[in-house]
Amino acid sequence: MTHRPTVNIPAVASVIELLKPITWFAPMWAFGCGIVSSGAPVLDNLGMLFLGVLLSGPLVCGTSQAVNDWYDRHVDALNEPNRPIPSGRIPGRWGLNIGIIWSGLSLLVAAAIGPTVFFAAVFGVAAAWAYSAPPLRLKKNGWWGNSAVALCYEGLPWFTGAAIMVHGVPSQPILALALLYSLGAHGIMTLNDFKSVDGDREMGLLSLPVQLGVKNAARLACLVMAAPQLAVIGLLIRWDKPFHAIGIVALLGAQLFLMRRLLKDPKKEAAFYNATGTTLYVIGMLVSAFAVRTVAGAL
């Protein structure tokens, strides 16, 4: 009697853990801001919006998580052996296979939505692979890696949400907000690197805290988070949205107050700031999205 080789298929729970649902919130929030900023009626686009939420969170963001864990599997085997791939719960080459399958699903769903969203998804999927996979492996350098993540977590889903609603390329004011909040998110990504400074230094990963030192990286992160919000305030005033501008001023003022605590001990306080200051930052995204609903035309 011949025995067929056993095919080890990972459990659904392990696949979901690999895709890290907790990371989906940021792009899905930005996608929602894109919907709001368009000013278009939501009920007329429910089917496409469902596909867009699926695309922004579980698919494109999920792809980035699977790809990242596959290419970090050797490091995780030393530092976090209980994660799905090093623990063996995602056996063999299934980590890579899931990244490939999810990339394909992302592009299929995006193509079903429309050409503008498809091209945005191509960019997002390419960035997910470029961030983690050699030879580019953008995550090895904090300037490039943080830029890629910030753009794909904030600007790209914002663009996608608005593009679905307007059935094409969004207006210049929407693009300006998406870009500015992406720039600010670069600072948020830097804060995430404070928890792994020692490990990054040992592994040769040039995060900004490794390159600049913890104190200088924290100062830069605060500047990068604050400056685009100042630009947003200026644009809102120019667009005759004074009350929304005041709202962003108040939110930014609270962030600056919290930044004082962050700068005293960045490694210790980064998690606190992410739970407080970053929350205020993303609330500001929604405030500005509501402001731009009635703004049209050139800057």
BAFI-310073 format. One line per 5 residues: number of its first residue (from 1); their letters; for each residue x, y, z of C-alpha. Coordinates in Angstrom, 2 decimals, padded with zeros to 5 digits, always signed. Each point is the difference from the previous one (the first is absolute). Layout:
// BAFI-310073
NUM) a) X Y Z | ...
END
This chain:
// BAFI-310073
1) mthrp) +000.00 +000.00 +000.00 | +001.36 +003.41 -000.95 | -000.32 +002.86 +002.41 | -000.86 +003.40 -001.31 | +002.13 +002.80 +001.40
6) tvnip) -001.68 +001.97 +002.76 | -000.81 +003.58 -000.89 | +000.16 +002.19 +003.08 | -002.54 +002.79 -000.37 | +000.11 +002.72 +002.66
11) avasv) -003.00 +000.51 +002.25 | -002.26 +002.95 -000.74 | +000.74 +001.51 +003.41 | +003.74 -000.04 -000.74 | -000.52 +001.64 -003.40
16) iellk) -002.08 +002.76 +001.59 | +002.71 +000.52 +002.62 | +002.58 +000.26 -002.79 | -002.08 +002.70 -001.72 | -000.13 +002.02 +003.28
21) pitwf) -003.54 +001.47 +000.03 | +001.04 +002.61 +002.59 | +002.12 +001.70 -002.70 | -002.97 +000.37 -002.34 | -001.55 +002.85 +002.00
26) apmwa) +002.33 +002.75 -001.24 | -000.56 -000.51 -003.76 | -003.71 -000.65 +000.52 | -000.29 +003.27 +001.96 | +001.80 +001.85 -002.78
31) fgcgi) -002.29 -001.69 -002.53 | -002.97 +001.32 +001.99 | +001.52 +003.49 -000.07 | +000.20 -000.28 -003.78 | -003.69 -000.89 -000.14
36) vssga) -000.93 +002.95 +002.19 | +002.21 +002.46 -001.88 | -001.64 -000.84 -003.33 | -003.37 +001.36 +001.09 | -001.74 -002.61 -002.15
41) pvldn) -003.08 -001.89 +001.28 | +001.07 -003.22 +001.71 | -003.18 -001.97 -000.72 | +000.60 +000.20 -003.73 | +003.32 -001.86 +000.30
46) lgmlf) -000.48 -002.60 +002.75 | +001.17 -002.99 -002.02 | +003.20 +001.66 -001.17 | +000.62 +001.41 +003.47 | -000.16 -003.48 +001.48
51) lgvll) +002.60 -001.15 -002.52 | +002.09 +003.07 +000.80 | +000.01 -000.73 +003.74 | +000.97 -003.58 -000.78 | +002.78 +001.23 -002.29
56) sgplv) +001.45 +002.58 +002.41 | +000.04 -002.17 +003.12 | -000.05 -003.80 -000.32 | +001.48 -000.16 -003.50 | +002.72 +002.60 -000.66
61) cgtsq) +000.90 +000.57 +003.64 | -000.30 -003.74 +000.65 | +002.33 -000.63 -002.92 | +002.62 +002.30 +001.49 | -000.17 -001.83 +003.33
66) avndw) +000.35 -003.47 -001.54 | +002.90 +001.08 -002.22 | +001.74 +001.72 +002.89 | -000.29 -003.03 +002.27 | +001.31 -002.32 -002.71
71) ydrhv) +003.14 +002.04 -000.62 | +000.51 +000.56 +003.74 | -000.50 -003.64 +000.91 | +003.66 -000.62 +000.93 | +000.11 +003.03 +002.29
76) dalne) -003.38 -000.87 +001.50 | +001.26 -003.52 +000.72 | +002.46 +001.60 +002.42 | -002.03 +002.89 +001.38 | -003.66 -001.08 -000.31
81) pnrpi) -000.04 -003.78 -000.51 | -003.73 -000.24 +000.76 | -001.03 +001.89 -003.13 | -001.84 -002.09 -002.62 | +002.91 -000.69 -002.35
86) psgri) +002.91 -000.73 +002.38 | -002.31 -002.01 +002.28 | -000.87 -002.30 -002.91 | -003.73 +000.82 +000.11 | +000.49 +001.40 -003.50
91) pgrwg) +002.11 -002.89 -001.37 | +002.40 -000.26 -002.91 | -000.28 +002.76 -002.59 | -003.60 +000.83 +000.88 | +001.02 +003.42 +001.33
96) lnigi) +001.34 +000.94 -003.43 | -002.94 -001.66 -001.74 | -002.49 +002.00 +002.03 | +001.82 +003.22 -000.89 | -000.21 -000.89 -003.71
101) iwsgl) -003.64 -001.11 +000.17 | -001.03 +003.11 +001.92 | +001.83 +002.20 -002.51 | -001.97 -001.60 -002.81 | -003.30 +000.33 +001.86
106) sllva) +000.76 +003.67 +000.69 | +000.52 +000.73 -003.68 | -003.08 -001.96 -001.05 | -002.23 +001.90 +002.43 | +001.56 +003.32 -001.03
111) aaigp) -000.57 -000.79 -003.68 | -003.65 -000.73 +000.76 | -000.35 +003.47 +001.55 | +001.52 +001.95 -002.88 | +003.22 +001.04 -001.76
116) tvffa) +000.93 +002.87 +002.35 | -000.25 -002.22 +003.06 | +001.80 -002.81 -001.83 | +003.05 +002.16 -000.68 | -000.02 +001.15 +003.64
121) avfgv) -000.11 -003.64 +001.12 | +002.90 -000.90 -002.30 | +002.03 +002.71 +001.72 | -001.05 -001.21 +003.45 | +000.79 -003.66 -000.67
126) aaawa) +003.34 +000.89 -001.61 | +000.87 +002.13 +003.03 | -000.92 -002.87 +002.34 | +002.51 -002.28 -001.72 | +002.65 +002.72 -000.38
131) ysapp) -000.21 +000.76 +003.72 | +000.86 -003.53 +001.13 | +001.47 -001.98 -002.89 | +003.54 +000.17 -001.34 | +001.64 +001.54 -001.88
136) lrlkk) -001.73 +003.29 +000.90 | -001.13 -000.88 +003.55 | -000.89 +003.61 +000.76 | -000.45 -000.76 +003.69 | +003.79 -000.17 +000.37
141) ngwwg) +000.07 +003.81 -000.13 | -002.39 +002.07 +002.10 | -000.25 +002.83 -002.52 | -001.25 -002.24 -002.82 | -001.85 -002.62 +002.02
146) nsava) -001.98 +002.47 +002.09 | -000.88 +001.99 -003.11 | -001.39 -003.09 -001.74 | -002.07 -001.07 +003.00 | -001.31 +003.52 +000.68
151) lcyeg) -001.10 +000.47 -003.59 | -001.67 -003.41 -000.22 | -001.69 +000.23 +003.41 | -001.37 +003.53 -000.36 | +000.22 +001.59 -003.45
156) lpwft) -000.71 -002.98 -002.23 | -003.17 -001.20 +001.78 | -001.22 +003.61 +000.29 | +000.48 +000.34 -003.76 | -001.75 -003.34 -000.55
161) gaaim) -003.06 +000.90 +002.08 | -000.45 +003.30 -001.81 | +000.71 -001.56 -003.42 | -002.77 -002.57 +000.49 | -002.48 +002.71 +000.90
166) vhgvp) +000.84 +002.38 -002.87 | +000.62 -002.81 -002.53 | +003.41 +001.34 -000.96 | +002.89 +002.11 +001.25 | -001.00 +002.13 +003.04
171) sqpil) +000.23 +003.80 +000.02 | +003.18 +001.90 +000.86 | -001.12 +000.93 +003.55 | -000.62 -003.68 +000.81 | +003.37 -000.98 -001.45
176) alall) +001.68 +002.76 +002.03 | -001.48 -001.24 +003.28 | +000.86 -003.62 -000.77 | +003.61 +000.96 -000.75 | +000.41 +002.26 +003.03
181) yslga) -001.33 -002.57 +002.44 | +002.25 -002.62 -001.62 | +003.00 +002.23 +000.62 | -001.00 +000.40 +003.64 | -000.43 -003.75 +000.38
186) hgimt) +003.72 -000.39 -000.71 | +000.54 +001.31 +003.53 | -002.48 -002.51 +001.41 | +001.94 -002.80 -001.70 | +003.19 +001.28 +001.65
191) lndfk) -001.65 -000.27 +003.41 | -000.66 -003.68 -000.69 | +003.75 -000.56 -000.36 | +000.88 +001.10 +003.54 | -001.06 -003.34 +001.47
196) svdgd) +002.56 -001.94 -002.04 | +003.06 +002.28 -000.09 | +002.41 -002.53 +001.49 | -001.20 -002.85 -002.21 | +000.07 +002.17 -003.12
201) remgl) +003.57 +001.05 +000.76 | +001.08 -003.64 +000.42 | -001.73 -001.05 -003.24 | +001.42 +002.90 -002.01 | -003.39 +001.64 -000.56
206) lslpv) +000.50 +003.74 -000.37 | -003.14 +001.27 +001.69 | +000.03 +003.71 +000.74 | +000.59 -000.51 +003.74 | +003.06 -002.08 -000.97
211) qlgvk) +001.24 +002.55 -002.53 | -000.72 +003.20 +001.92 | -000.14 -001.15 +003.60 | -003.18 -000.32 +002.02 | -000.26 +003.65 +001.08
216) naarl) +000.62 +001.46 -003.46 | -002.33 -002.50 -001.65 | -002.73 +000.95 +002.47 | +000.47 +003.71 -000.75 | -000.14 -000.71 -003.73
221) aclvm) -003.14 -002.13 +000.41 | -001.76 +002.79 +001.88 | +000.97 +002.55 -002.66 | -001.10 -002.31 -002.83 | -003.37 -000.63 +001.69
226) aapql) -000.66 +003.66 +000.78 | +001.13 +001.78 -003.17 | -002.54 -001.57 -002.41 | -002.81 +000.80 +002.42 | +001.07 +003.64 -000.06
231) avigl) -000.22 -000.16 -003.78 | -003.50 -001.54 +000.28 | -001.06 +002.88 +002.27 | +001.27 +002.48 -002.58 | -001.90 -001.74 -002.80
236) lirwd) -003.22 -000.13 +002.02 | +000.23 +003.73 +000.62 | +000.64 +000.56 -003.71 | -003.05 -002.15 -000.81 | -002.14 +002.10 +002.35
241) kpfha) -000.43 -002.77 +002.57 | +000.87 +001.92 +003.20 | -001.85 -002.26 +002.45 | +001.66 -003.14 -001.34 | +003.35 +001.83 +000.14
246) igiva) -000.65 +000.86 +003.66 | -000.73 -003.67 +000.63 | +003.35 -001.03 -001.46 | +001.74 +002.75 +002.01 | -001.51 -001.40 +003.21
251) llgaq) +000.96 -003.57 -000.88 | +003.53 +001.04 -000.94 | +000.33 +002.03 +003.20 | -000.86 -003.07 +002.04 | +002.53 -002.03 -001.97
256) lflmr) +002.73 +002.57 +000.67 | -000.76 -000.23 +003.72 | +000.33 -003.78 -000.14 | +003.19 +000.27 -002.05 | +001.69 +001.70 +002.96
261) rllkd) -000.50 -003.20 +001.99 | +001.14 -002.12 -002.93 | +003.25 +001.92 -000.40 | +000.98 -000.50 +003.65 | +000.39 -003.76 -000.52
266) pkkea) -000.86 -001.07 -003.57 | +000.60 -003.74 +000.47 | -002.21 -000.13 +003.08 | -002.71 +002.41 -001.17 | -000.37 -000.99 -003.68
271) afyna) -002.76 -002.51 +000.79 | -001.83 +002.61 +002.09 | +000.23 +002.56 -002.80 | -001.22 -002.50 -002.58 | -003.09 -000.59 +002.15
276) tgttl) -000.68 +003.71 +000.52 | +001.71 +002.36 -002.43 | -000.40 -002.28 -003.00 | -003.70 -000.34 +000.81 | -000.32 +003.79 -000.11
281) yvigm) +001.87 +000.00 -003.31 | -002.43 -002.40 -001.68 | -003.00 +001.88 +001.42 | +001.42 +003.04 -001.76 | +000.03 -001.97 -003.24
286) lvsaf) -003.76 -000.49 +000.30 | -000.60 +003.65 +000.90 | +001.88 +001.15 -003.10 | -001.84 -002.60 -002.10 | -003.33 +001.53 +001.02
291) avrtv) +001.37 +003.46 -000.79 | +000.98 -000.85 -003.56 | -003.35 -001.55 -000.97 | -001.18 +003.26 -001.56 | +003.37 +001.20 -001.27
296) agal) +000.61 -000.53 -003.70 | +002.49 +001.09 -002.60 | +003.63 +000.98 +000.13 | +002.05 +000.96 +003.01
END
